[in-house]
Amino acid sequence: MSNILHRHADEFIQFIGQINDAREFQDQVEERLWDYNKYSQKVIFLERVKSIVKKNFDEHVESCENKAQGKTCYTEDIYEDVLFFLQNQMDGYEDSLTEEEFSSIDRSELNKSLSLILDDLNKLKLGQEIIYENLFEEVQDLKDKMFLPKKNWMELFAGKVLNMVASGVISETASKDLIELFEKYSSNIISS
């Protein structure tokens, strides 16, 4: 689902093209948000749009001729207005999320935790018990499933670990290590 929302955001930005009018852009974002029923979907879409707009803004600031000449840059003002609007929209939807849904902060922290787990496992390699690429794919899949309620996501995580043990990708001992690492890095996110 996250991949779909990211693709929608990418296509949206590509369709809009250059942002020349903050109000017009805001209206188009608000109209597009009607396509999504869940607040969590709206947040994921807005996060992606915001990250793309921020990247474009940063690129503009680096090459802005008006700024270099000490002139006022209206494009910079437009980007700042748009970024403020996007953050404000995200904050509003985040406030409406239930405790079962991942907030953007939860997703960010969980992504960091999953990356740390992969780093730790890659360093350890747990002997010859792990096929790292397969584990990496499974973790990437988990990252894309954070639109699920937290309880369902945890059940999916546990199911993937069990499936990896059953299929021989990792040993039972390695699965315990994996779960311990996950609890170490993620206990505050999932318990909330």
NORSULVEN-V975752 format. One record per pair of residues at least 24 apart in sequence whose ideal C-beta (glycine too) atoms are under 10 Angstrom apart, sorted by sequence separation. I is the first residue (numbers start at 0). J is the second residue. D is the distance in Angstrom with one decimal. If there is no record, write none. Layout:
# NORSULVEN-V975752
i=(I:I)
j=(J:J)
d=(D:D)
This chain:
# NORSULVEN-V975752
i=(7:24:28:113:114:157:53:56:113:134:137:156:52:55:56:113:134:137:7:7:24:53:110:113:114:153:52:53:113:134:156:4:52:133:4:110:137:49:52:53:109:110:113:137:153:7:11:15:48:49:52:53:109:130:133:156:18:129:134:4:8:12:49:50:110:133:134:4:7:8:11:12:15:49:106:109:130:133:153:0:3:4:7:8:11:15:18:48:49:130:131:152:1:4:5:8:9:12:13:17:18:107:130:0:1:4:5:8:9:12:45:46:49:106:128:129:130:134:138:149:150:0:3:4:7:8:11:12:45:46:48:49:105:106:109:128:129:149:3:4:5:6:7:8:18:45:48:128:129:149:1:4:5:8:9:12:17:45:103:128:149:0:1:4:5:8:12:45:46:101:109:113:127:128:134:4:8:44:45:101:105:125:126:128:129:1:5:44:45:100:101:125:128:1:5:42:43:45:100:101:126:128:41:42:45:100:101:105:109:125:126:129:41:42:44:45:99:100:101:125:128:129:42:43:99:100:120:124:125:41:42:98:99:123:41:42:97:98:99:101:125:40:41:97:99:100:125:24:28:38:39:42:99:120:123:19:24:38:39:41:42:49:19:21:22:25:29:37:38:41:18:21:24:25:28:32:38:39:120:17:20:21:24:28:35:38:39:46:119:120:123:19:21:22:25:37:38:39:42:43:45:119:18:21:22:25:29:37:38:42:17:18:20:21:24:25:28:32:37:39:40:42:43:46:116:120:20:21:24:39:42:46:116:119:18:21:22:25:38:39:116:118:18:21:25:37:39:43:116:117:39:42:116:119:115:116:119:115:39:113:116:112:113:115:116:112:115:116:112:114:115:112:113:109:112:113:111:112:111:112:109:112:108:109:112:108:111:112:108:109:105:108:109:107:105:106:105:104:105:102:105:101:104:101:102:101:98:43:43:42:1:39:40:39:39:37:39:2:5:4:2:3:1:2:1:2:4:0:1:3:0:1:0:1:0:0)
j=(31:48:52:137:138:181:78:81:138:159:162:181:78:81:82:139:160:163:34:35:52:81:138:141:142:181:81:82:142:163:185:34:82:163:35:141:168:81:84:85:141:142:145:169:185:40:44:48:81:82:85:86:142:163:166:189:52:163:168:39:43:47:84:85:145:168:169:40:43:44:47:48:51:85:142:145:166:169:189:37:40:41:44:45:48:52:55:85:86:167:168:189:39:42:43:46:47:50:51:55:56:145:168:39:40:43:44:47:48:51:84:85:88:145:167:168:169:173:177:188:189:40:43:44:47:48:51:52:85:86:88:89:145:146:149:168:169:189:44:45:46:47:48:49:59:86:89:169:170:190:43:46:47:50:51:54:59:87:145:170:191:43:44:47:48:51:55:88:89:144:152:156:170:171:177:48:52:88:89:145:149:169:170:172:173:46:50:89:90:145:146:170:173:47:51:88:89:91:146:147:172:174:88:89:92:147:148:152:156:172:173:176:89:90:92:93:147:148:149:173:176:177:91:92:148:149:169:173:174:91:92:148:149:173:92:93:148:149:150:152:176:92:93:149:151:152:177:77:81:91:92:95:152:173:176:73:78:92:93:95:96:103:74:76:77:80:84:92:93:96:74:77:80:81:84:88:94:95:176:74:77:78:81:85:92:95:96:103:176:177:180:77:79:80:83:95:96:97:100:101:103:177:77:80:81:84:88:96:97:101:77:78:80:81:84:85:88:92:97:99:100:102:103:106:176:180:81:82:85:100:103:107:177:180:80:83:84:87:100:101:178:180:81:84:88:100:102:106:179:180:103:106:180:183:180:181:184:181:106:180:183:180:181:183:184:181:184:185:182:184:185:183:184:181:184:185:184:185:185:186:184:187:184:185:188:185:188:189:187:188:185:188:189:188:187:188:188:188:189:188:191:188:191:189:191:191:191:145:146:146:106:145:146:146:147:146:148:140:143:143:142:143:142:143:143:144:146:143:144:146:144:145:145:146:146:147)
d=(7.9:9.6:9.9:10.0:8.1:9.5:8.3:8.2:5.1:9.4:8.5:7.0:6.8:9.7:6.7:8.7:9.8:6.7:7.6:8.7:8.6:9.6:9.6:6.5:8.8:9.3:5.7:6.3:6.1:7.1:9.2:9.9:6.1:7.5:7.8:9.6:8.2:8.7:9.7:8.8:8.6:5.7:9.9:9.9:9.2:9.4:8.0:9.3:9.1:6.6:6.6:10.0:7.8:9.0:8.9:9.0:7.2:8.9:6.9:9.5:8.2:8.6:9.5:9.5:8.1:5.2:7.1:6.0:9.4:5.3:8.8:6.3:10.0:4.3:8.3:6.7:9.9:8.8:5.7:9.5:9.1:9.0:6.2:8.1:6.5:9.7:7.7:6.2:6.8:9.0:9.9:8.1:9.9:9.3:7.5:8.2:7.2:10.0:9.3:8.8:9.1:10.0:5.5:9.2:9.3:4.5:8.3:3.5:9.0:4.9:9.7:8.6:9.0:4.9:9.2:7.2:8.1:9.4:9.9:7.9:8.7:7.4:9.4:4.9:8.1:4.8:8.9:7.3:5.6:9.9:9.4:7.0:7.8:9.2:9.4:8.6:5.5:5.9:9.6:9.5:9.0:9.0:9.2:9.0:9.8:8.5:9.5:5.7:8.6:9.0:5.8:8.8:4.9:8.5:7.1:9.9:9.9:9.8:9.9:4.6:7.9:7.9:9.8:6.6:9.8:6.8:8.1:5.6:6.6:9.8:8.5:9.3:9.8:9.7:8.3:9.9:9.9:9.8:4.7:4.8:7.8:7.3:8.5:7.4:6.1:9.6:9.5:9.6:9.8:9.2:7.6:7.7:4.7:8.7:9.7:8.8:9.7:9.8:8.3:8.1:9.3:9.5:7.8:5.7:7.1:8.8:8.3:10.0:9.9:7.9:8.3:9.7:8.2:9.5:9.6:9.5:9.1:6.2:6.4:4.6:9.3:9.0:9.6:9.8:4.0:7.2:9.1:9.9:9.9:9.2:4.9:9.3:5.5:9.1:4.8:6.0:7.9:7.8:6.3:7.4:6.4:9.2:9.6:9.5:8.4:9.9:8.6:8.0:8.6:8.9:8.0:9.2:9.5:8.3:7.9:9.5:9.9:4.5:9.2:9.0:7.2:9.6:8.3:8.0:9.6:8.2:9.2:9.3:7.8:9.8:8.2:4.9:8.7:7.2:7.4:7.6:8.8:9.4:7.9:8.9:7.1:8.3:5.5:7.2:9.6:4.7:6.1:5.6:8.8:7.1:9.5:7.1:8.6:8.3:10.0:9.8:5.4:8.8:8.7:9.1:8.7:9.5:5.9:3.9:9.6:5.0:7.9:9.1:8.5:8.9:9.8:6.9:9.7:5.2:7.9:8.7:7.1:8.5:10.0:9.6:9.9:7.5:8.1:8.1:9.7:7.4:9.6:9.6:9.3:4.6:5.8:9.1:7.0:5.8:9.5:8.9:9.1:9.8:7.3:6.8:10.0:10.0:6.0:7.0:8.5:7.9:8.5:8.0:9.9:9.5:9.5:8.7:4.7:9.2:7.8:6.1:8.9:9.8:9.3:9.7:8.7:8.6:8.1:8.8:6.2:7.2:5.4:8.6:9.9:9.3:9.4:8.4:7.9:9.6:3.5:8.0:7.7:4.4:9.3:9.4:8.5:9.6:8.5:5.9:7.2:7.6:9.8:9.7:7.8:5.3:9.4:5.3:8.1:9.6:9.4:8.9:5.1:8.6:8.7:9.3:7.3:8.0:9.9:9.6:8.9:9.8:6.7:8.1:6.5:9.5:8.6:8.5:6.5:5.7:9.1:7.6:8.9:10.0:8.9:9.8:9.9:9.3:7.4:5.4:4.6:9.9:7.6:7.2:7.4:9.2:7.2:6.3:8.7:5.9:4.2:8.1)
